Amino acid sequence: MKCEICSNTIEITFLEKIMGTYVKDEKGKKHLACFECQKKLKTKKELLEKIS
């Protein structure tokens, strides 16, 4: 899996959980963001602006 902002590979834990987050846009589509991008961009709005 890759981050949609920085295109880095996202790590997965042994329980198949991602080390990042999913962000839903207004249409309901899920976007994937890594932990580093989530740390830099604090709000959902900032994350969606970088993805689009």
PEMOSUL-V284924 format. One line per field, one symbol per residue. phi: phi as a letter, one per 30 degrees, with the letter a starting at -180 (. if undefined). A space follows every 50 residues. Layout:
phi->???
This chain:
phi->.bddcciddcdbddcicdcabcbcdddjddccbdddddddcdcddddddd dd
